[in-house]
Structures are given as structure tokens and as C-alpha cells.
Amino acid sequence: MLDVLSVTRSVRLAILELKGNEDPVFLLQAGKYWLRIRRHLGQPDLARSGYFQGCSPANEPANGILGGPALQYHPTTGSLLRYLRPQMEAVRVGLADGWRRALCVIRQ
């Protein structure tokens, strides 16, 4: 498992929530991180803590990127994603089974 806060090429924050297997709270964890980051937008918190030196992230909500094995998403993920989409832009990315050896997106 790995959670990452990054900046896209368009200087927008992106929350990457990655799971190695089926997890029913996958999307809810990403939502929790999204709310936490939203609280810091427009404040100097991230820069003061040393994040993204030499880059000023845009003052707009972060993107959510949900990555995991394509055949192991919990069945509720798609349904829950529809409810969160108006507030949190989220993309589900399905990775090939061997994603730990070589990253390969097979479904988006």
C-alpha cells in the first residue's frame, strides 16, 4: 500500500491512493485525504512544511487517482465513485497483475 501527494503537469495537486488488493474502504480513504488537503489549499501550510519546493500548486481541489489491480476492485467502488464525483474528481486506474514489477495500466 502506498499513498502519495503529488502535483500534476498543470500544477494541480493529485492524491494517489494505491492498493494491492480488494479493499472496501479504498475510496473512503482517498476521500479522507482529499478533505485533509482541501483544508490546506490557499494556506502556506504545504510550502512551510517543505512540500513542492519551487512550485506553487494551484488553489483548486486536488484530483484523486485510485490505482489497484484491475480485477480486484471491491464491487462497491464504482457505485461510491458516482456519489463523490461532483465534489472530488476521481479516476479509477486498473493495473496489470504484475504492477509491482512493471507498471502497466490496463483499464482507466
C-alpha atoms as one frame of an Amber mdcrd trajectory, in Angstrom:
protein
   0.000   0.000   0.000   1.187   3.454  -0.812  -0.414   6.879  -0.603   1.169
   9.775  -2.465   0.522  13.525  -2.705   1.850  14.872  -5.978   1.488  17.744
  -8.436   0.240  17.268 -11.992   1.793  18.959 -15.026  -0.936  21.585 -14.763
   0.291  22.285 -11.186  -2.809  20.803  -9.592  -2.457  18.611  -6.518  -3.144
  14.904  -7.042  -3.802  12.324  -4.365  -2.744   8.829  -5.399  -4.374   6.068
  -3.381  -2.842   2.714  -4.311  -3.946  -0.709  -3.081  -2.502  -4.145  -3.708
  -5.831  -5.951  -3.355  -9.597  -5.563  -2.974 -10.472  -3.111  -0.202 -13.980
  -1.811   0.616 -12.681   1.444   2.176 -10.393   2.295  -0.753 -12.416   5.262
  -1.992 -13.284   6.471   1.503  -9.581   6.701   2.382  -8.943   8.785  -0.734
 -11.887  11.000   0.223 -10.467  11.491   3.713  -7.110  12.559   2.259  -8.891
  14.846  -0.220 -10.724  16.624   2.621  -7.485  16.989   4.555  -5.641  18.508
   1.565  -8.602  20.789   0.735  -8.232  22.297   4.202  -4.617  23.267   3.386
  -5.332  24.826  -0.035  -4.843  28.574  -0.160  -2.759  28.500   3.018   1.031
  28.440   3.234   0.994  25.104   5.113   2.420  22.932   2.328   5.220  25.360
   1.397   6.066  25.982   5.050   6.419  22.216   5.562   8.799  21.962   2.581
   6.437  20.360   0.073   6.753  21.127  -3.643   9.739  23.475  -3.412   9.984
  25.717  -6.450   6.364  25.005  -7.356   3.140  26.672  -6.237   0.252  24.201
  -6.535  -2.939  25.682  -7.993  -5.554  26.776  -5.479  -8.173  24.308  -6.719
  -9.335  20.937  -5.371  -6.949  18.016  -5.753  -7.556  15.191  -8.207  -7.992
  11.708  -6.797  -6.280   8.839  -8.587  -7.288   5.386  -7.369  -4.898   2.678
  -8.505  -5.066  -1.045  -7.924  -5.127  -4.423  -9.684  -7.809  -4.169 -12.385
  -9.529  -7.426 -11.438  -9.516  -6.784  -7.691 -11.536  -3.601  -7.175 -14.144
  -4.006  -4.475 -17.623  -4.144  -6.101 -18.807  -1.022  -4.240 -16.014   1.216
  -5.559 -17.795   2.099  -8.818 -21.081   2.888  -7.063 -19.464   5.068  -4.409
 -17.361   6.881  -7.003 -20.525   8.164  -8.706 -21.639   9.804  -5.456 -18.317
  11.542  -4.783 -17.522  12.746  -8.276 -19.251  16.197  -8.050 -17.070  17.222
  -5.109 -13.926  15.187  -5.758 -12.627  14.485  -9.239 -11.526  10.873  -9.043
 -10.201   8.480 -11.649 -10.038   4.727 -11.144  -6.980   3.150 -12.770  -6.745
  -0.633 -13.196  -3.221  -2.010 -13.159  -1.956  -5.294 -14.623  -1.342  -8.139
 -12.167   2.437  -7.685 -12.342   2.236  -3.970 -11.392   4.855  -4.367  -8.660
   7.472  -5.439 -11.225   6.480  -3.141 -14.093   3.671  -0.612 -14.078   1.119
  -1.181 -16.817  -2.297   0.492 -16.900  -4.880  -1.823 -18.481  -8.124  -0.014
 -17.587  -8.981   3.588 -16.853
